[in-house]
């Protein structure tokens, strides 16, 4: 059976995860979702990594749910639907809470839950003609599981509009709303991604992990004295660690 995702290590500190259902536009099904969860759970345990690059084979990042899988689910009971929902919710949570940065590159379409996946990534580079559509309401469904991440990334007002209307966001709109970090020419996507990757790989692993963790805390916790104390402790620990690191280099 063909692997739904491919994983390689093109350079030290980097893992590349590639969606591998090109013939279906990388449409996802329950197998792909579970495989992604397992892959990212395993990568989270690898302390040698500084970055994960999420990309896809072919001309589309992910066209949405696999129609054949959806047709199969028409005869499923509540238990199967709940299991699918739980796994997709877990995927979003796994990506959002992932301990190191995730950089995604997007060509072509990113639809339905793929938009939520990108919301959970730290950096998203997209081609000029890429597009992003929250398609669930077109099929009588609800983007419930990705809604917290849509609101965090797009803002409540834009999330309401694009989820209710299923209007497609072009790359420029997605950049303005914060879903896409940078638009690049299609033929330069991998080269520019590689430049960004090399910059990140040149950073200290502890600095990357703690920066992501502290931004996550600041975004999700109440801004009170307890949070400020946590941020002070983090800043102090990193300053001490960096001083020790630099002193060893000078020896």
N, C-alpha and C positions, 0 to 999 in steps of 0.2 A: 504493500500500500504506500502511496506517495505521502511523504511527510507534509503536513499542513504548514509547518514553519521550518526554517533552516536557521541554525545557530553556528557562528564561527567566531574566531578570535583573530582578526586581521593584524592586530598589533597589541603589545602588552598594555594592560589596563583597559582594553576595549572589548566588549562583546557586541556582535551584530546579530540582531534578531530580524529575520526576513519572512514576511508573510508569503506563502508559497502555494497559492491556489490561483495562479495567473489565468487559467482557462475560464474561471468564473469571476474574474475581476477581483480576486481575493475576498470573495464573499465569505462570511463567517458562518459556522455552524457550531453545534455543541462541542464537537471534537476540537475545533480550532481554539475555542474559548478555554477549554480545559487544558489544552497543550500549552497555551500562552501562560496560564496561571502556574503550571508546573515549571515551565522554563524560567519565569521571573522569580519564583520561590527559590529555585536552585541558584540563580545568579545572585540573589540577595545574600546568600551565604558565602559568596566568594569575595574575600576581603582584598584581593589583588586588583579588583576592578575599580575604575574611576568613572566609567561612563558606559551606558548601553545605547546603541544606535538602533532604533526601530525603523524599518523600511519595508519595502514590498517588491516582489517580482512584477514585471509587466508595466502596463500603462496606467493602472489605477491602484491607489493605496488600498481601498476596500469599498466595494460598491454596496455594502450593506449585508443583511442576512441572506443566506442561501435560499433561493426559492424552493428547491427540492426539500430542504430541511423543514421549511415552513409548511409545505404541503403535507409532509409526514406528521407534523405536529397537530394537524387538524383533527386527527383521530385520537390524540393523546388526552389523558385525564389530568386532573388538577396537579397530581404529584409530579408528573413530568414537567409541566409548565413551571411549577414552583422550583424544581431543581434547575431548570434553565435560568430562571430569574436569579436564583441564589448564586449560580456560577458567574453570571455576567456581573452581578453586584460585586462579587469577590474580585473579579478581574479589575474593575475600576479602582477598588480599594487598594489592591496590590500595587497597581501602577502609581496611584497618587501617593502612597506611603513608601514607595520604593526608596531605599536609603541613599542611592547615588543618582546623579542626573540621568534623565532619559532624553535623548535627542531624536526627534522623528523627522523624516524627510517624506514629502508628499508629492506624488505625481497624480494627475487625473482626479478621480472622484474619491471623496471620503463621505460615506453616508451612514445614517442611523447611528448605531453604537460606536462606529469608527470616529464620529465627531467627539463622543465622550472620551474615547481612548486618547485622542489628541489633547483634549482638555486636561488630562492627567499627566501629560508629558511636560517637561520643563522648558524645552526649546523645540519649536516647530519651524522647519524650513520648507517652503512650498514653491512649486513652479507657478509661473505667471497665470497659466490656464487651469490650475487646479480649482476644485470646487468642493463645497461643504454643504450638506443638506441633512437636516434632522427630519427624516422621512416618516417617522412612525405614524403620525396622524393620517397620512395618505392611505394607510391600510387598516385604519380603525384601532391602532395600537397607541400606547402612551410611552413617551421617553422617560418613564419614572426613574429608572435606575441611574441614568446619567444626569438627571436634573440637578442634583447638588453641584456637579462639576460644570455643567453648563452655566449655572448662575454665578459660580465663582469666577469663571473665565470671561463670559460674555457680559455679565451684569444681568440683573433681573429683567429689566425692560426688554433688552435685546433677546434674552432667552425666551421670554414669552412670545415675542413676535415670530422668531424663526422656528420655534417649536410648534406654535399654533398654525402658522401659515405654510410650513414646509418650504418656504422660499429658499432658493439656493443662494448661498453666500459665495461670491467670487473671491479670489485670493486677496484682492485689495480690501474688500469689506471685512474679510476674516482677519486681516492684519489690523485694520482700524479698531476692531472690537477686541483684539487681544488673543484670538485663537492662534494666529500665525505670528511667529516672531519676525520673520524676514521673507520677502519674496525674491526669488532668484530665477534667472533664465533656465529653461528646462535642460539645456545642454551643459549647464554649469552647476547643476544641483549637487552632484556627488563631489565635485572639486571644492565647492564652497563648504559643503558639509565637512569634508576632510580638513579644511583649514580651521573650522570651528572646533572640530574634534581634537586637533593637535593642540590648540590653545588650552582646552580643558585638561587634556592629558598632561600638560606641563604644570598644572596646579598640584598642590599637595592633596593627597587623598583625604586626610582629616579635615582640611579646610573645606573641601567640596561637600563632604558628608554633613559637617556641622552647619554650613551655610544653608543647605537645603532643609535641615531639621529646624533651624531657627526661623526661617521664613515660614515653614509650615506651622510652627507654634504661633508666630505673630499673626498669621492669617486666620487661625481657628480658635485661639484662646481669648478670653476676656483680657483687655488691656488694663491690667491692674498691677499692684505692687509685686505680687507673686511672679507674674510674667517678667516684669522688669528685672527682678532678682535672678531669674533663670537666664535671661539674656546677658546679664552682667557676669554670671558664673561662666557661661559659655565663652564670652569674650576674653575673660581672664585666663581660662584654661588654654585657649588657642594662643594667646600672647606668650604664655609660659612655654608651651610646646614649641612655638616658633623660635623663641630665644634659645632653647636647648638645641634645636635643629641647626640653627645658624652657628652656634658656638662650636658644634662638632665639625661643621664645614670649614671653620677657620683654624681648626687644630692642625 
